[in-house]
Amino acid sequence: MKAIVYRDNGGPDVLRLVDRDLPVPGPGEVRVRVTVSGVNPTDWQARSGAGHPKHFPEVTPHLDGAGTIDAVGEGVEQSRAGQRVWLFMAAAGRPTGTAAEFTVVPAEQAVPLPDEAGFDVGAALGVPALTAHRALTVAEDGPRRLRPGALDGKVVLAAGGAGAVGHAVIQLARWAGATVISTVSSPEKARLATAAGAHHVVNYREGDPAAGIRRIVPDGVDIVAEVALGANIALDLAVLRPRGTIATYANDGGKPVELNVLQNMVLNTRLQFLVLYTAGPEARTAAAQDVAAAVRDGALPVGEEHGLPLTRFPLGRTADAHRAVESGTVGKVVVDIAS
Ligand SMILES: NC(=O)c1ccc[n+]([C@@H]2O[C@H](COP(=O)([O-])OP(=O)(O)OC[C@H]3O[C@@H](n4cnc5c(N)ncnc54)[C@H](OP(=O)(O)O)[C@@H]3O)[C@@H](O)[C@H]2O)c1
């Protein structure tokens, strides 16, 4: 089979297209013929080595993807062969990600993809949707699980709603019944966040965004899903309601976080940090189940008309796909494995 591999950490040029033997699924595993591989910032960060120690001599990158199960290991129901699936955490703790014609994952990390959902939807779920789920389920007063109605009466602020995770936050929060506000940096990104389902968008680079958000929700925001904590903590606290939650999954821009302890005490702020790798199996399993339900409801579409433009590369140009993600391409970058 064709696979992308790297042996040394470094820039995109360390990625090579090679031929490798078909992987064999072990007990509890499935082998998936990958159709579309989804690329996330964590994939190029792992390749570059920054903050991600490499545990295997050779690595095929990419956590997310979608395809069809073509072989099952011992203990997995034979009836799963032929099932369309989306994958999450494929390359986490294993050397075999989705940038290959076939990959092997634990059976529970291959989630059935309904016929109505295309492989592009499946490849865009993993990291963004599971992260968004975690951000929306860590508030003191719940909910712990998402379903229609779970966030009724709640206000969610999706920071940077034109980003891949921000997009998933908007879609999942909207599906679960929240009023969704998104910050954006341009009219074009406002259009995307609105297409994703945000009820309100606020350009954080114009005027007084906190006042703008307070005009929309005078009682404040229940949950902030934050992508740039250092840059936005003052804004978040200015709009958070007492006992509200700031769930932060990144500090894009790298601005150091300055905490006003008294302000946070008075607000009874819950400040939740999160990273998918260490969220724990229970949280990831719950997230995968709820995301699967949202997919079945048709709540997580992709494409420009749904706020997530797709940029595609063939497998042989995976290095360019990494360059695209690294340079901040708006929307989702995917790699086509099979036509
Ligand atoms: N913790 C986890 O488990 C986890 C999971 C997934 C991703 N991440 C991390 O999360 C970050 C985003 O990932 P992604 O895939 O969503 O990337 P992406 O598609 O490139 O989106 C990033 C978004 O952040 C926005 N942004 C940057 N600075 C902002 C600010 N000060 N205020 C509001 N929005 C801001 C950008 O919009 P503008 O440029 O228009 O501001 C952009 O829309 C990356 O650092 C990634 O590594 C972490």
The ligand as an ORCA input file, in Angstrom:
! r2SCAN-3c Opt
* xyz 0 1
  N      -6.530     21.055     23.181
  C      -6.829     20.231     22.195
  O      -7.097     19.031     22.381
  C      -6.865     20.805     20.817
  C      -7.648     20.168     19.848
  C      -7.730     20.763     18.585
  C      -7.000     21.915     18.300
  N      -6.205     22.452     19.257
  C      -5.462     23.682     18.983
  O      -6.444     24.669     18.777
  C      -5.968     25.640     17.869
  C      -6.974     25.838     16.751
  O      -7.111     24.629     16.013
  P      -8.024     24.635     14.711
  O      -7.854     23.333     14.050
  O      -9.379     25.140     15.036
  O      -7.239     25.756     13.862
  P      -7.779     26.768     12.749
  O      -8.781     26.113     11.893
  O      -6.560     27.361     12.132
  O      -8.535     27.891     13.594
  C      -7.907     28.757     14.466
  C      -8.876     29.916     14.680
  O      -8.467     30.651     15.817
  C      -8.845     31.979     15.571
  N      -8.130     32.892     16.453
  C      -6.807     33.063     16.565
  N      -6.560     34.034     17.481
  C      -7.767     34.461     17.928
  C      -8.176     35.436     18.855
  N      -7.305     36.186     19.520
  N      -9.507     35.572     19.092
  C     -10.409     34.832     18.423
  N     -10.072     33.907     17.519
  C      -8.769     33.728     17.274
  C      -8.516     32.171     14.108
  O      -9.256     33.214     13.544
  P      -8.611     34.663     13.243
  O      -7.229     34.439     12.666
  O      -9.534     35.266     12.309
  O      -8.567     35.309     14.544
  C      -8.955     30.859     13.511
  O     -10.288     30.944     13.064
  C      -4.594     25.148     17.402
  O      -3.609     25.770     18.189
  C      -4.638     23.670     17.715
  O      -3.361     23.128     17.906
  C      -6.142     21.928     20.508
*
